[in-house]
Amino acid sequence: MPQLSYMLPTILLAFAASIAQAELRSFDMTIEEVDLEVAPGLTAKVWGYNGQVPGPLIHVREGDEVEVNLFNNTTLSHTIHWHGQYMTNNWRNDGVPDITQKAIEPGESFTYKFIAEKPGSLWYHCHVNVPEHLGVRGMWGPIVVDPKKPTALEKKVTKDAILMFSGWNSEVANTYGKGGHPGEVLDYFSINGKSFPLTEPLRVKKGDVLRLRLYAAGNNVAFHTHGHDMLVTHKDGLPLPEPYHADVVPLLQGERLDVIIEMNNPGLWINHDHIEHHVSNSGKAPGGAVLIIEYDEIEKPDWYVWKDKPGNPDFYLTESLSKGYGLFNTEAFKGKAPVVEEKPRRRKKKSQN
């Protein structure tokens, strides 16, 4: 008993510290009908969380209480499913229409509340008519939950990036209510809502320890790196008991992998989905799910398309992930409000009198 009395203050301090570190994080989000440029020559009608694809990054800490006020500004019903979260004793916030809640109708809102129990690379998406809303209308976004106790490998990371893969069907891209049917052929493929050459270079320095958070949001993926091996450390947010090296990693739709790459081979390196037709735009290569890893140290050749161009340093959410906790919109992911064509006015007939 004396030993327990001695340890009690330490236990109470640890408990108080854990409570103090968990915070209530409240965010407002909307769903908007926008037109998204996916590739040169392809614009898709999407329902974007906060008018963007991917939706805004939500970055919180394990144990935080998360509150999201979602407003539906579209003409159809939607929800948010918090893919990967446990929702312990909280099933009514899982976001599945007609099972955990009624879908959010046009002009209405719903407040989701949950504890960020599960750490890691998680995501959210609409659970209404999933094949269309998630599959070809861009209704998904990342939620990253930092663990209270990161692994030794995670502690080495100096640069963080998010890659969300998806596919598109140009035949139905401009018509809401179509798409996502069994056997449908996708002919455009993207990273963070853009197909090459609209993807941005990921700029690094020699010595960086780069973590890529890979999300198969809309289709299966076989991600391949040139010039580097990946160390696969996490699957679906959970640390692997035995991380392994690979230069191609497969992901089924909905899966996530965290991979760590040591930036030790300066150059310009292509990285891409290794499924053949996923690196073309409607069958024309190069295109699709392609990005360039660009080392700062090397001299760029004159013919290099990104030579002397600033680019967008947050295209892979690297800057947003470094800003701490919160909800982060990304201007590069924003769609445009659809143009409403005005019907020509009829001229009034002049009176014969």
C-alpha positions as CSV (number, residue, x, y, z in Angstrom):
1,M,0.0,0.0,0.0
2,P,2.8,2.5,0.7
3,Q,4.2,1.8,-2.7
4,L,0.8,2.5,-4.3
5,S,0.6,5.8,-2.4
6,Y,4.0,6.7,-3.7
7,M,3.0,6.0,-7.4
8,L,-0.5,7.6,-7.2
9,P,0.7,11.2,-7.9
10,T,2.6,10.0,-11.0
11,I,-0.5,8.1,-12.2
12,L,-2.8,11.1,-11.7
13,L,-0.4,13.4,-13.5
14,A,-0.2,11.1,-16.5
15,F,-4.0,10.8,-16.6
16,A,-4.4,14.6,-16.4
17,A,-1.8,15.1,-19.1
18,S,-3.6,12.8,-21.5
19,I,-6.9,14.6,-20.9
20,A,-5.3,18.0,-21.4
21,Q,-3.8,16.9,-24.7
22,A,-7.1,15.8,-26.2
23,E,-9.0,18.7,-27.6
24,L,-12.4,19.4,-29.1
25,R,-11.9,20.3,-32.8
26,S,-15.0,21.7,-34.5
27,F,-15.2,22.3,-38.2
28,D,-17.8,23.6,-40.7
29,M,-18.0,21.9,-44.1
30,T,-20.3,22.2,-47.1
31,I,-21.0,20.1,-50.2
32,E,-21.0,22.0,-53.4
33,E,-21.8,21.3,-57.1
34,V,-18.8,22.3,-59.1
35,D,-17.0,21.7,-62.3
36,L,-13.5,20.2,-61.9
37,E,-10.7,20.2,-64.5
38,V,-9.3,16.7,-64.2
39,A,-7.1,16.7,-67.4
40,P,-6.6,18.9,-70.5
41,G,-9.8,18.5,-72.3
42,L,-11.7,16.8,-69.4
43,T,-13.9,18.7,-67.0
44,A,-16.1,16.7,-64.6
45,K,-19.2,17.6,-62.7
46,V,-18.5,16.7,-59.1
47,W,-20.0,17.1,-55.6
48,G,-17.0,18.6,-53.7
49,Y,-16.6,18.8,-49.9
50,N,-16.0,22.5,-49.5
51,G,-16.1,22.7,-53.3
52,Q,-12.9,20.8,-53.9
53,V,-11.5,17.3,-54.8
54,P,-10.0,15.9,-52.7
55,G,-12.1,17.4,-49.9
56,P,-10.2,19.4,-47.3
57,L,-7.6,17.7,-45.1
58,I,-8.7,17.1,-41.5
59,H,-5.7,16.8,-39.3
60,V,-6.2,15.9,-35.6
61,R,-4.6,13.9,-32.8
62,E,-5.5,10.5,-31.4
63,G,-8.1,11.0,-28.7
64,D,-9.4,14.4,-30.0
65,E,-13.1,14.9,-30.0
66,V,-14.1,15.8,-33.6
67,E,-17.2,17.8,-34.5
68,V,-18.1,18.4,-38.2
69,N,-21.1,20.6,-39.1
70,L,-21.9,19.5,-42.7
71,F,-24.2,21.7,-44.9
72,N,-25.6,20.2,-48.1
73,N,-25.7,22.9,-50.8
74,T,-26.4,20.5,-53.7
75,T,-29.6,19.2,-55.3
76,L,-29.2,15.6,-54.0
77,S,-28.9,13.9,-50.6
78,H,-25.4,13.0,-49.2
79,T,-23.6,11.9,-46.0
80,I,-20.0,11.5,-44.7
81,H,-18.7,8.1,-43.7
82,W,-15.6,8.3,-41.5
83,H,-13.8,5.4,-43.1
84,G,-11.5,3.6,-40.6
85,Q,-12.8,5.2,-37.4
86,Y,-14.2,2.7,-34.8
87,M,-17.1,4.8,-33.5
88,T,-17.2,2.9,-30.3
89,N,-20.6,3.3,-28.7
90,N,-21.3,5.9,-31.4
91,W,-22.7,4.1,-34.4
92,R,-25.1,6.8,-35.2
93,N,-22.2,9.0,-36.5
94,D,-20.9,6.4,-39.0
95,G,-22.6,8.2,-41.9
96,V,-24.5,5.3,-43.7
97,P,-27.9,6.5,-45.0
98,D,-31.0,4.7,-43.8
99,I,-28.9,2.6,-41.3
100,T,-27.1,5.0,-39.0
101,Q,-28.9,8.2,-40.1
102,K,-31.2,9.7,-42.7
103,A,-29.3,11.1,-45.6
104,I,-28.8,14.9,-45.5
105,E,-31.3,16.4,-47.9
106,P,-30.6,19.4,-50.1
107,G,-30.5,22.6,-48.0
108,E,-30.2,20.6,-44.7
109,S,-27.3,20.0,-42.4
110,F,-26.0,17.4,-40.0
111,T,-23.5,17.5,-37.2
112,Y,-21.1,14.5,-36.8
113,K,-19.4,13.9,-33.5
114,F,-16.8,11.3,-32.7
115,I,-13.6,10.5,-30.9
116,A,-10.5,10.1,-33.1
117,E,-9.8,6.7,-31.6
118,K,-7.8,5.1,-34.5
119,P,-4.7,6.9,-35.6
120,G,-3.1,6.9,-39.0
121,S,-4.0,7.7,-42.6
122,L,-7.8,7.5,-42.7
123,W,-10.3,9.1,-45.0
124,Y,-13.9,10.2,-45.4
125,H,-16.4,9.8,-48.2
126,C,-20.1,9.9,-49.1
127,H,-22.0,6.7,-48.5
128,V,-25.0,7.6,-50.7
129,N,-25.0,5.8,-54.1
130,V,-21.3,5.0,-53.5
131,P,-20.5,3.8,-57.0
132,E,-21.3,7.2,-58.4
133,H,-20.8,9.7,-55.6
134,L,-17.5,8.2,-54.4
135,G,-16.5,6.4,-57.6
136,V,-16.7,9.2,-60.2
137,R,-17.9,12.4,-58.5
138,G,-15.0,13.1,-56.2
139,M,-16.8,12.8,-52.8
140,W,-13.8,11.9,-50.7
141,G,-11.0,13.5,-48.7
142,P,-8.2,12.7,-46.2
143,I,-8.3,12.6,-42.4
144,V,-4.9,12.1,-40.7
145,V,-4.9,11.2,-37.0
146,D,-1.5,11.6,-35.4
147,P,-0.7,8.8,-33.0
148,K,0.0,9.6,-29.3
149,K,3.0,7.2,-29.6
150,P,4.6,7.3,-33.0
151,T,6.8,4.4,-34.1
152,A,10.6,4.8,-34.3
153,L,10.3,4.9,-38.1
154,E,7.6,7.6,-38.1
155,K,9.9,9.8,-35.9
156,K,12.5,9.8,-38.7
157,V,10.1,11.4,-41.3
158,T,11.0,14.9,-42.3
159,K,8.5,15.4,-45.2
160,D,4.9,14.2,-45.4
161,A,2.7,13.9,-48.5
162,I,-0.7,12.6,-49.5
163,L,-1.6,10.9,-52.8
164,M,-5.3,10.1,-53.4
165,F,-5.9,8.0,-56.5
166,S,-9.1,8.0,-58.5
167,G,-10.6,7.2,-61.9
168,W,-13.0,9.0,-64.2
169,N,-15.4,8.2,-67.0
170,S,-15.3,10.8,-69.7
171,E,-18.6,9.6,-71.2
172,V,-20.6,10.5,-68.1
173,A,-18.4,13.2,-66.6
174,N,-20.7,16.0,-67.5
175,T,-24.0,14.3,-66.4
176,Y,-25.0,13.9,-62.8
177,G,-26.9,10.8,-62.1
178,K,-24.9,8.6,-64.4
179,G,-21.7,6.6,-63.8
180,G,-20.4,4.1,-61.4
181,H,-22.2,1.1,-62.9
182,P,-20.8,-2.5,-62.9
183,G,-18.6,-3.0,-66.0
184,E,-18.2,0.7,-66.5
185,V,-14.9,1.6,-68.2
186,L,-12.8,4.4,-66.6
187,D,-10.6,6.2,-69.1
188,Y,-8.9,8.9,-67.0
189,F,-6.9,8.4,-63.8
190,S,-5.7,11.0,-61.3
191,I,-3.7,11.8,-58.2
192,N,-5.4,14.4,-56.0
193,G,-8.0,15.0,-58.6
194,K,-5.6,15.7,-61.5
195,S,-4.2,13.6,-64.4
196,F,-0.7,14.2,-65.7
197,P,0.4,16.7,-67.0
198,L,-1.8,18.6,-64.4
199,T,-0.2,16.8,-61.5
200,E,2.6,18.8,-59.8
201,P,6.2,17.8,-59.1
202,L,6.9,16.7,-55.6
203,R,10.1,18.6,-54.7
204,V,12.6,17.1,-52.2
205,K,16.2,17.6,-51.0
206,K,18.8,14.9,-50.6
207,G,18.6,13.6,-47.1
208,D,14.8,14.1,-46.7
209,V,12.9,11.1,-45.3
210,L,9.7,11.2,-47.2
211,R,6.5,9.6,-46.1
212,L,3.9,9.0,-48.8
213,R,0.3,8.3,-47.6
214,L,-1.2,6.4,-50.5
215,Y,-5.0,6.2,-50.8
216,A,-6.8,4.1,-53.4
217,A,-9.9,6.3,-53.2
218,G,-11.6,5.5,-56.5
219,N,-9.9,2.5,-58.1
220,N,-7.3,-0.2,-57.6
221,V,-3.7,0.9,-57.8
222,A,-0.2,-0.5,-58.3
223,F,2.1,2.3,-57.2
224,H,5.6,2.1,-58.5
225,T,8.7,4.3,-57.7
226,H,11.7,4.8,-59.9
227,G,15.2,5.2,-58.5
228,H,14.1,4.4,-54.9
229,D,12.6,1.5,-52.9
230,M,9.7,2.1,-50.5
231,L,9.6,0.9,-47.0
232,V,6.0,-0.1,-46.3
233,T,5.2,0.8,-42.6
234,H,1.4,1.0,-42.2
235,K,-1.7,-0.5,-43.8
236,D,-5.1,1.2,-43.3
237,G,-3.6,3.3,-40.6
238,L,-2.1,0.5,-38.5
239,P,1.6,-0.1,-38.1
240,L,2.9,-3.3,-39.7
241,P,4.6,-5.7,-37.3
242,E,7.3,-6.3,-40.0
243,P,7.7,-3.4,-42.4
244,Y,9.0,-4.5,-45.8
245,H,10.7,-2.9,-48.9
246,A,9.1,-2.8,-52.3
247,D,9.2,-0.8,-55.6
248,V,5.6,-1.7,-56.5
249,V,2.8,-1.8,-53.9
250,P,-0.8,-2.9,-54.7
251,L,-3.8,-1.2,-53.2
252,L,-7.4,-2.3,-53.6
253,Q,-10.0,0.4,-53.7
254,G,-10.4,1.8,-50.2
255,E,-7.0,0.7,-48.9
256,R,-4.3,2.9,-47.6
257,L,-0.6,2.3,-47.3
258,D,2.1,4.5,-45.6
259,V,5.5,4.2,-47.3
260,I,8.8,5.8,-46.3
261,I,11.4,6.7,-48.9
262,E,14.9,7.9,-48.1
263,M,15.8,10.6,-50.6
264,N,19.3,9.5,-51.4
265,N,19.4,9.5,-55.3
266,P,19.2,13.0,-56.7
267,G,17.5,13.3,-60.1
268,L,14.1,13.7,-61.8
269,W,12.2,10.5,-61.1
270,I,8.8,9.4,-62.5
271,N,6.5,7.6,-60.1
272,H,3.2,6.1,-61.3
273,D,0.4,3.6,-61.2
274,H,1.9,0.5,-62.9
275,I,-1.5,-0.6,-64.3
276,E,-0.9,0.1,-68.0
277,H,-4.0,2.1,-68.9
278,H,-3.9,4.1,-65.7
279,V,-1.0,6.2,-67.1
280,S,-2.9,7.5,-70.1
281,N,-5.7,10.0,-70.7
282,S,-8.4,8.3,-72.7
283,G,-5.8,6.0,-74.1
284,K,-3.2,8.6,-74.9
285,A,0.1,8.5,-73.1
286,P,1.7,10.0,-71.1
287,G,-1.1,10.9,-68.8
288,G,-3.1,9.6,-65.8
289,A,-1.7,8.8,-62.4
290,V,1.9,10.1,-62.8
291,L,4.0,12.4,-60.7
292,I,7.6,13.5,-60.8
293,I,9.9,13.5,-57.8
294,E,12.2,16.4,-58.3
295,Y,15.4,17.0,-56.3
296,D,16.2,20.6,-55.6
297,E,20.0,20.0,-56.0
298,I,20.1,19.0,-59.6
299,E,20.3,21.3,-62.6
300,K,17.1,21.0,-64.6
301,P,17.5,20.5,-68.3
302,D,16.0,23.3,-70.6
303,W,13.4,20.9,-72.0
304,Y,12.1,20.0,-68.5
305,V,8.5,21.2,-68.4
306,W,8.8,22.4,-64.7
307,K,12.1,24.2,-65.2
308,D,12.1,27.5,-63.3
309,K,8.4,27.2,-62.5
310,P,7.3,27.7,-58.9
311,G,4.6,25.0,-58.8
312,N,2.2,24.5,-55.9
313,P,4.1,23.4,-52.8
314,D,0.9,22.1,-51.2
315,F,-0.4,20.0,-54.1
316,Y,0.4,16.9,-52.0
317,L,-0.7,18.6,-48.8
318,T,2.9,18.8,-47.5
319,E,2.5,22.3,-46.2
320,S,-0.9,21.7,-44.7
321,L,0.4,18.6,-42.8
322,S,3.2,20.7,-41.3
323,K,0.9,23.4,-39.9
324,G,-0.5,21.5,-37.0
325,Y,-4.1,20.5,-36.4
326,G,-7.2,21.8,-38.1
327,L,-9.1,21.7,-41.4
328,F,-7.2,22.8,-44.4
329,N,-8.7,23.8,-47.8
330,T,-6.5,23.7,-50.9
331,E,-7.0,26.3,-53.6
332,A,-5.5,24.0,-56.3
333,F,-8.2,21.4,-55.6
334,K,-11.1,23.8,-56.0
335,G,-13.7,23.4,-58.7
336,K,-15.6,26.2,-60.4
337,A,-19.2,27.1,-60.0
338,P,-21.1,25.8,-63.1
339,V,-22.1,28.3,-65.7
340,V,-25.8,28.6,-65.9
341,E,-26.9,29.4,-69.4
342,E,-29.7,32.0,-69.5
343,K,-32.6,31.2,-71.8
344,P,-33.1,33.8,-74.5
345,R,-36.0,36.1,-73.6
346,R,-39.0,36.1,-75.8
347,R,-39.8,39.4,-77.4
348,K,-43.2,40.7,-76.8
349,K,-45.4,41.0,-79.8
350,K,-46.2,44.5,-80.7
351,S,-49.9,45.4,-80.6
352,Q,-51.7,45.7,-83.9
353,N,-53.7,48.6,-82.6
